[in-house]
Amino acid sequence: MPPVKPMLAKAVPEVPPPDAVSGGLVYEPKWDGFRCIVFKDGDDVVLGSRNEKPLTRYFPEVVAAMRENLPDRCVLDGEVIVRIADRLDFERLQERIHPADSRVRMLSEKTPASYVAFDLLALGEESFLERPFSDRRAALTGALAGARDPVFLTRVTDSLPDAQRWFEVFEGAGLDGLVCKPLAATYTPDKRTMLKVKHARTADCVLAGWRPFKQPGPDGQEVVGSLMLGLYSDDGVLQSVGVAASFPMARRVELAEQLALIPAGDDHPWAQWQEAAAHEGARLPGAVSRWNAGKDLSFHPVRPDLVVEVRYDAMEGNRFRHTTQFSRWRTDRDPRSCTYDQLERPIRYDLADVLA
C-alpha cells in the first residue's frame, strides 16, 4: 500500500565492470523524469513520488495508460517522462505540476507523459521486495509483455562495452547517464543500494549575485547560500543559468565577507529582476519558486566582474539542469568571454531508439 519510498543509487565516477559486486551488475539508462511508484488494484491507480506525495492528479493520461496496460494488481517502480520530438524534455514535465485542474488536463493532451518501468515490487498477491533483482526483472518483463506506448519497459544490458556506449550516445536523447543494478540485491526502499554514473563537465560562468543561506552564520550574520551564475548570449545579454551551492559553513562565511566588498553597481544587468512586476511570465532569479510559493528567492546583486568555474552534469534549455558545484575562481578570464559557445553539446540521438 502507498506510500513506499523508492530504492536509491549512490554516485560513482565511472561505469563499473559487471563483476564489481558479488552476483554481478546489469546496466540501464538513467531516465530524466519524475521517479514514480505505481500502485494498481483493478481500476484504482495511485502514482507515488519520491517524496511520497501523490502525482496522480497531475498525470491523468498516465493513470489511464496504467489501467489499460498493466496487470490487474501490481506495484511498479519507474519514471514519468515527457517526450518532445526525439528527446526528453524535463521543463515540459515540470509544467505539469500545476494547481489548476483545467491546465493539467490541457497539458495532458498537449504534452502527454509516458511511463518507463524498471522494477517490480509486487504482482498479484505476491511481494517481490525480498526477491533478487534478477527475479524481479524477469517477472516485470512478463508483466509488461503486452504493454504499448505510452508504457515502456526500460532496456537493460550485462555488457560493459554496450553500457559504455549507451552512456555516451543516449545523452543525445536527453537521458541522464546509467544506473548499475546488482543482480542479487533485494529491493531496499530509501537505501542507496544501486550505483549511478552521470555526466560531469565544467563551465566558466559570470558571478552576478548571491542568495542568503536559510540559517545564519555562527555570529548570527547573513552568509552565502548559493552563487547566482550567468552566461552571455549571442546578443550580449547576461542570462541566468543556475546556481552553485553546497558549501560548508566556514566557506559560506568566507564568501559572504568576500562578496560584501563588491558593489552591485548602478547598471547591474539583473537589477530590474528585484521588482515584482518583472517576475510575471518569466523565469528570473528573483521570481517565486514553482515548487514552494513561500520560499524567499530574493538575492544580492554583485557587479558581474568575477568568473567562477563550476562542475555541471547537463543543460536543460539555456540553464543548468541541476545545481552546479563550485570548483575555483578564474581570475584569468574576461567575464564577457563566458558565453554558451564553451558548453559541450551531446550528439543528437533519437529517443525512439532508446525506447524500442
URMO-V354894 format. One record per backbone hydrogen bond with DSSP energy under -0.5 kcal/mol. CO is the residue of the C=O (numbers start at 1). NH is the residue of the N-H. Records with the same first field share a line. If there is no record, write none. Layout:
BEGIN
CO: NH, NH
END
This chain:
BEGIN
6: 190
8: 193, 194
10: 196
17: 20
18: 21, 25
21: 24
24: 183
26: 181
27: 157
28: 179
29: 31
30: 176, 177
31: 33
33: 35
34: 80
35: 50
36: 38, 78
37: 48
38: 40, 76
39: 46
40: 74
41: 44
43: 45
44: 41
46: 39, 48
47: 55, 56
48: 37
49: 52
53: 49
55: 58, 59
56: 59
59: 62, 63
60: 64
61: 65
62: 66
63: 67
64: 68
65: 69
66: 70
72: 42
73: 124
74: 40
75: 121, 122
76: 38
77: 118, 119
78: 36
79: 81, 116
80: 34
81: 114
82: 89
84: 87
86: 351
87: 84
89: 93
90: 94
91: 95
93: 96
94: 97
96: 98
99: 101
100: 104
101: 105
102: 106
103: 107
104: 108
105: 109
106: 109, 110
107: 111
112: 83
114: 81
115: 117, 152
116: 79
117: 154
119: 77
121: 128, 129
122: 75
123: 126
126: 123
128: 131
129: 187
132: 135, 136
133: 137
134: 138
135: 139
136: 140
137: 141
138: 142
139: 143
140: 144
142: 145
144: 147
148: 151
150: 115, 152
152: 117, 154
157: 27
158: 160
159: 163
160: 164
161: 165
162: 166
163: 167
164: 168
165: 169
166: 170
169: 172
170: 173, 175
171: 174
172: 349
173: 88
176: 199
177: 30
178: 197
179: 28, 181
180: 195
181: 26
182: 185
183: 134
185: 133
186: 188
187: 189
188: 191
191: 8, 193
194: 10
195: 180
196: 12
197: 178
201: 312
203: 205, 310
205: 308
206: 208, 230
207: 306
208: 302
209: 228
210: 300
211: 225, 226
217: 220
221: 217
223: 213
226: 211
227: 244
228: 208, 209
229: 241, 242
230: 206
231: 239
232: 340
233: 236
237: 233, 239
239: 231
241: 320
242: 229
243: 324
244: 227
245: 326
248: 251, 252
249: 253
250: 254
251: 255
252: 224, 256
253: 257
254: 258
255: 259
256: 260
258: 261
259: 262
261: 263
263: 303
265: 268
268: 271
270: 273
271: 274
272: 275
275: 278
276: 279
277: 280
279: 282
282: 284
284: 287
292: 289, 295
295: 297
299: 301
300: 210
303: 305, 306
306: 207
307: 330
308: 205
309: 327, 328
310: 203
311: 325
312: 201
314: 321
316: 319
319: 316
324: 245
325: 311
328: 309
329: 331
330: 333
333: 335
334: 337
335: 338
337: 339
338: 232
339: 342
340: 343
344: 346
350: 353, 354
351: 354, 355
352: 356
END
